[in-house]
């Protein structure tokens, strides 16, 4: 998709390395919350999260954690709230333990360095926004392959499949994906969603919220599929 090509051209391979783990991490978490072998999939998810950190892709780690956290909260909707909550807590503990245990060799020195750098506090709101997607350029950002600006386009055919896929909105994964697509567009466009996200500790240190379109690229592909 456009997100991949734009970062290849700019040479940010560490971003791409972290991005490549997102489908695998989401699948592992999905299986951990649905499968009887939940502990195995939770371990796999923790290892993959650690790989994102070791790849030097903390930006993708933060966005992936957002996706996983949002899906975990969404999965609470429905029957067996107590059992679902217990499963989520145990899965979260296992993921955190394996992720930190493997990535600590890089994570701890990095956090120590951050305390002494300009990254110790939140960035200015203007830096946080970066180059938000203009609604006038939204077509190229989501569908086409514009020559300028940041895109996460899945192509015209992919977008048509996405629209057709929304007909299955009664499926929870499709409904959740549609909500995340809306969220990503509002976030990347610098709307009130961006203002809310800026107040969160981890996101307050990020720059260029147009990268939130990776959420569109990922969930748009799920719906299209």
N, C-alpha and C positions, 0 to 999 in steps of 0.2 A: 504493500500500500504506500501511499504518499509519505507517511511518517518514516518508513524505512528508507525510501529513496532520498528524502531530504537530508537525513542524518548521514547516509553514506557519502553524499556529495560534500557535506561539511566536514567529514572525517571524524565524527564522534563515535568511534567504534565501541567505546565503553558503554555508551547509551544503548547501542544496538545489542550488545551482549546481555545487558540486564533486561532489555525488552523481550528478548527471545525466550526468557524463562517465564514470562507472564502466563501464557496458555498452560504450561505444565504445572505451575503453582496453583492456578485456579482449578484445574482438573483434579489435582491432588487434594485440595481443600474440599472440593465438591464431593469427591469419593469418601473423604474422611467423615463428612457429615451425613453421608447416605449409606455407607457400606458397613458390613459387620467387621471388616478388617480395618477399622477406622484408625487404630494406632499405627499401622504400617503406613497408611497414606499420610498421616500427620507427620511421621518421621521424614517421609520423602519431601513433603512441603517445607519442613524446617531446613533440610539440606539444600533445597533449591533456593530458598530465601537467602541462605548463607552464601550461595554461589553468586547471587546478585551483588551482595556486598563485596565479596572478593573480586568481582569483576570491576569494581570501582563505579558502580551504577546506583548510587544512593538515591538519585532522583526516581529511577524506576522502582526501587525498593519502597519508597514512600507511596507512590501511586499504586503499587501492587498491594501494599498493606491496606490502603484505602478501599480497593476493590474487594479484598478478602473480608475486611471488617464490615463493609456494607452488605455483602452477601450473607455473612454470618448473622447480622441483625435481621435481615429480610427472612432468613430461614426460620426464625422464631415464630413467624406468623403461621397460624394454623393450630392443629391439635398437638397434644403432648408438649405443651410449653415447657414444663419442668424438665422433662427428659431431654428435649432439644437444648435447653440452656446448659444442662450438665454436660452434654456431649460437646458443646461449643467451648466450654471452659476447659475441659480436659484436652481437647484438640489444641486450643490456644496455648496451654502450658507446654505441651510436647513440642509444638512448632517453635515457641520462643526458646525453649531449652536447647534444642538442636541447632537452631539458627545462631544463637549467641555462642554456644560452645564451639562451633566450627569457625565462626567469623570473628571471634574475639581477638585473634591475633592481628587482625587489621582494624577492627572496629574500635578497640580501646585506645590505641595510639592516635587514631584519627580524632576521636572525641577529645583527647587531651590536647591535640594541636588546635582544634576548633576553639577551645577556651581561650587560646592566646591570639587568635586571629580575628579578622573583621566579621567572621561568621558566628561569633559568640552570641550576638543578639539578632533580632529579627531585621530583615532588610527593609529599606524604605518601601512604601506602598507602590511607588512608581516603578521601582526595580522589580517588585513582585509581579506587577502587571506585565512588564516587558512590552510585548507587541500583541495585545489581545486581538482576537479575530473580529474584524469588522463584519457586521451583519450583511453589508453589501457584497462582501467577498466570501460569504458563507458557502455559496454553491461550489466555488473552486476548492475551498478548504475541505468540503465533505464529499464531493462527487468528482469534480474535474481534477486536472493536474496543472494548476496555474504555474507560471514560470517564476512568480515572485511570491514572497510570503511563506508562511508555514502551512503545510497541508497534511491531512491524514486521510486523503481520498481513497475510497475503495472502488472507484470507477463507476461509470453509469450503470453497467450491468449489475454490479454488486449492490448499488443503491436500489435498483428495481427489485432485486431479490430481497433486500432488506424490507422494503415496503410490503411485499407479498408475505414475508415471514411474520410481519406484525399481525396478520390475520389469526395467528395461533396464540394470541395474547392470553388466552385462558391457561396456558402452560406457565407455571411459575417462573421458569428460567427465562422465557420470552418477555414476560411482564417485567421482571427485574432488569433484563437487558435494556428494554425500552426506557425505563426510568433512569438507568445509568447513562444512556445516550443523551437524554434531555439534560441531565446534570452536567455532563461533560461539555456540551455546547454552551450552556449558561455560564459555566466556570471559565472556559477558554475565551468567552466573549467579554469578560470583565464586568459582569452584571452583579447583582446583589449577592449571588452565590460566591463570587470571588471575595467580596468583602467579608463574608462569614468564614470562608476558608482561611483567610489571612490571619484571623484571630487564633487559629489552632497552632500550637507550638511548632510542630514539624514543618507545616506549610508556610509559616511565617518566615522561614529561612530560604525558601525556594525563590527562583526567578523565572520569568517568562511562563506565565500561566497558559499560553497557547499550547504548551506541551500536554495539557489535560486532554487534548484531542486523541491521545493514545487510548483513552477510555472508549471514545467513539469507535476508533478503528478496531478495537478488540470486540466489543459487544455488538457492533454493527456486523462483524463477520459471523458471530454466533447466530444472530437473527437471520442473516442471509443464508447461512448453512441450513 
